[in-house]
Amino acid sequence: MADDYDRGRRDGLRLALEILATEEAKWLPLLGQSSAWRTNLARDVRYKTLQVAQTRVQTALNRLRPADDVSAANELARAIEKAGL
């Protein structure tokens, strides 16, 4: 049961990383494009905040990673073996 909970937490963090990466990609082309300096400043701060959030979520994901294996492929292989497929 604890394995399922931990796997769910890691999946949630991976989803959060994908969302943050999408948001970062959305704001990157807009940096410095406005004629208003306040808008450019707000966009720059938002972009840097997304980068910091990505780093923190990645750190949390690394802390939750099982100590005995370091790749998602190994985790998937164990789940397949456990299911008997």
HUGI-V178396 format. One record per pair of residues at least 24 apart in sequence whose ideal C-beta (glycine too) atoms are under 10 Angstrom apart, sorted by the first residue. I is the first residue (numbers start at 1). GAP is how many residues later the second one is. D is the distance in Angstrom with one decimal. If there is no record, write none. Layout:
i	gap	d
I	GAP	D
I	GAP	D
//
This chain:
i	gap	d
3	63	8.8
3	72	9.4
3	75	8.7
3	76	8.8
3	79	8.5
4	75	9.6
6	58	6.3
6	59	9.3
6	60	7.6
6	69	9.7
7	57	9.4
7	59	9.4
7	68	7.0
7	69	9.9
7	71	9.8
7	72	7.6
9	51	8.9
9	52	8.8
9	55	5.8
10	50	9.5
10	51	6.2
10	54	5.4
10	55	7.2
10	56	9.0
10	62	8.3
10	65	8.0
11	50	9.9
11	61	9.8
12	45	9.7
12	49	9.4
12	52	9.8
13	44	5.7
13	45	8.2
13	46	9.9
13	47	5.9
13	48	4.3
13	49	9.5
13	50	9.7
13	51	6.9
13	52	9.9
14	43	8.9
14	44	9.8
14	47	6.8
14	58	8.2
15	42	9.8
16	37	8.4
16	38	8.8
16	40	9.9
16	41	5.1
16	42	9.6
16	44	8.9
16	45	8.6
17	36	9.3
17	37	6.4
17	40	5.4
17	41	6.4
17	43	9.8
17	44	7.0
19	31	9.8
19	34	9.7
19	35	9.8
19	38	9.4
20	29	9.8
20	30	5.7
20	31	8.5
20	32	9.8
20	33	5.5
20	34	4.6
20	35	9.6
20	36	9.6
20	37	6.5
20	38	9.3
21	29	8.6
21	33	6.8
22	28	9.7
23	24	9.1
23	26	9.8
23	27	5.4
23	30	8.9
23	31	9.3
24	24	10.0
24	25	9.8
24	26	4.6
24	27	6.7
24	29	9.1
24	30	6.9
25	25	9.6
26	24	9.3
//
